[in-house]
Amino acid sequence: MRGASAGLAAAIGTAALALAATAALAGDNYATERKAITLSPAQTQFILRCGGCHGTLGESPQKSVPTLRRSVGYFLCTPEGRDYIARLPNVSRSPLTDQQLTDVINWVAFELGEHSAPAGAVRYTVEEIAAARARPLHAPALNDYRRGIVTKLVKSCGAPRAMLEYGRPRKL
Amino acid sequence: MGRFDIDNISERFARRLAGGTSRRSVLSRLGLALVAAPVFPLLPVERGKAHAQAPAEPVLSDFQKNAQTKDDTQCNYWRYCAIDGSLCTCCGGGVHTCPAGTQPSLTSWVGTCYNPDDKRSYLIAYRDCCGTSSCGHCSCDNTEEATPAYRPQGNNEIIWCFGTSSMAYHCSTAALVGVAS
């Protein structure tokens, strides 16, 4: 576990995980608290509401949960992709105000997504998010709907093929 | 010369003031003001402001009232405010490390726990250790901010072993993610 977390930290190279790994090696719980980074309000809400499944650093097991880090910004490449991530059931129905959700989704798309958002992509506005929440996605076949959107992102926007892993039938 | 000769009026006022007050009386009044000032330290407005600036005492939940920061093998250790399952600290692991032979889950649920020592709230990820049968020691069930299972991202009864090779649950860790804001 310690070796694994140190390896992961090196791969991801973020301050947060590096701190956690350092503390794990030191075996001193108080050091962890002293060195803990203060998260921004948007990051706090992301970790609290989304980070369990998507990973606190946006790294998740791709087949079970879509990975956001360095990927999620590709959705902003097409109008339907941009619309899709704002209207996802757990996004649009999250227990956040329109302003909070706007801050979180912008943080996710532009910070967590790193450079995956296209160069000209604009940030979501509160009005846009409020409108998206008024019509949440409830397509029964949500995985199929996602696959259609992501296939286009892979073809036209240079999105990684790994984004198609999610929802793919497992070999039993 | 008009009726409102400002020069004359102000001259008369200044002479009357000079004749009627001594330097000593000015000093004594000033002194009195200086001595009396601390007796009335704050006007009500200022007092209200001062109160607002003082750190507000948080309203503590039952868990927070009994939480301690020393023994991470007890259910009331502060980081366990929303843990459900066996503590990995009783199963050969640590507060954020899995016992040998188990695999840390890549998914978890995340809660906010209050540290009574430094009085800050931290985000805690309850990462399960998976891959072998349940450890069974030190079973705890704390439910701060827990949500029903249809809001699974806040539910602690779910076995969070997604992404590992086995869904067999062994024990739970409580990794500190950062300070909430």
Interface residues (C-beta under 8 A of the other chain):
Chain A: M1 R2 A4 A16 A20 A23 A24 G27 N29 T32 E33 A36 I37 T38 L39 S40 P41 Q43 T44 I47 L48 R49 C50 G51 G52 C53 G55 T56 E59 S60 P61 K63 S64 V65 N90
Chain B: D72 G93 G94 V95 H96 T97 C98 P104 L106 T107 S108 W109 V110 G111 T112 N115 D118 Y122 L123 A125 Q153 W160 F162 G163 A175 L176 V177 G178 V179 A180 S181
